[in-house]
Amino acid sequence: MKNMILEKLNHLKEKHNIRILYACESGSRAWGFPSPDSDYDVRFIYVYPQIKYLSISEPQDNINLEIDENLLDFSAWELRK
């Protein structure tokens, strides 16, 4: 599962043109009491390239998505948020 999560994080980096500063597992698995149907909750903080911050429009400040039929749940926040 770790390799799948890392692969998805790398895909998100490429797709959104971001740099991930910190990522962690959250939820019941992180606390050590997952149920048989628990998903993997991944949370991370990211930044954009400097040029994006110099734009007139604000860059997207969060990313939320479920992947693989509720097996993986990703939520992310741009550093300033």
Secondary structure, DSSP 8 states (H G I E B T S, - for coil): -HHHHHHHHHHHHHHHT-EEEEEEEESHHHHT---TT--EEEEEEEE--HHHHTSSS----EEEEEETTTTEEEEEEETT-
